[in-house]
Amino acid sequence: MKKPNSFTKTFVAALLLSVVTVGCASTASKEGTGEYIDDSVVTTKVISAIFSDPELKSAEINVETFKGVVQLSGFVSSKASIDRASRVASGVNGVTSVKNDLRLK
């Protein structure tokens, strides 16, 4: 078997580096790995904050996060709950803005 020369080693190393770099990079419509993990943490914190709030007793609130922007969707029983969910989500560390798509039952 032939031993790889330095050009081959360099080419393979550059190829692997470019795949890792491109695979983890973010774009306007796609998150990088670090951002995905950060958004998962933000989503978990928002869900916890909503379900810990005594005024929001709905299990029908869905939370998604993309690049710090939280989207709330689902159903609640009052307009006050819609507003309260936005305020609670906005208060979570890491949330840059909230898109509230909650609807009344």
N, C-alpha and C positions, 0 to 999 in steps of 0.2 A: 504494500500500500504506500502511496506517495504521501510525503509529509507536506502539509500546506505551507506555501511561502508567505512572506510578510504581506504581500499585496492581498492575498486571499484573507488572511487574518484581519487586516485593516478593513477590507470591504465588508466582511461578516459583522465585525464590531460596529461599523457605521450603520449597517442595515438594521441591526438589533436596536441600536440607540434611536434611530429614526422611528421605528415601529413603536417603541415605548413612549417616545415623546409625542408622537401624533396620536397615539391611542389614549393618552391621558390629558390631552389638551382640550380646552373648552372652546366652543364657538358660540355664536349668538343663539343657536337653537339646541345646543348639546352641552351638557355639563362635563367638566373634567372629573376625575376620580375624587379629588379632594373636595370639590364643590358638592358632589353627590353625597359624600359622607356628611359634610357640613349641613346640607339641606335635610338629610335624614334626621340629624340631631335637632334641627329647628322644628321639623314636623312633629317629632316626639314631644318636645317641650310645649308646643302649641296645643297638641292633643291633651297633654297632662293638665295644662292650665285651664283649658275649656272644661274638661270633666271634673276638675277640682273646684270650679266656680259654682257656688250654691244656686245662683240664678239661672244657670244653664244646665238643665237636667235632660238634655236630649242626646240620645245615642245615635241620632241621625245626622250628625255633623261630620262631614268628611274634610280632611285637611291634606293639601298637597303643597309642596314647596319647590320652587325652581329659582335658583340663584338669589335666594333670600326673599323672594316674593311669595307670600302665602296666599293660596286660594282656598276659600271656604265654600263648601257646597253642601246641599242636603236640605232638611226640613226642620223648622222650629215652630213653636206654637204662637209666637208674638213678634211684633215689630221690635219691641224692646230687646228681645233675645237676639235678633239679628244685629242690632247696634252693639249690644253687650259683647257678642262674640268677636266683632271687629276690634273693640277696645281691648279685650283680653289678648287677642292674637298680636295686636300692635305692641303690647307691653312686653312681649317675649324678646329676650336678647337674641340678635341675629336676624330679626325680621326687618326687612327694608321697606316693605309695603304690604298691604292686604287687599286682595280682590275678594269682595264678598258677594257670592252668588247664592246665598241662603234664600230659601223660599218659605212662605207661610204654609202650614198644613191646611 
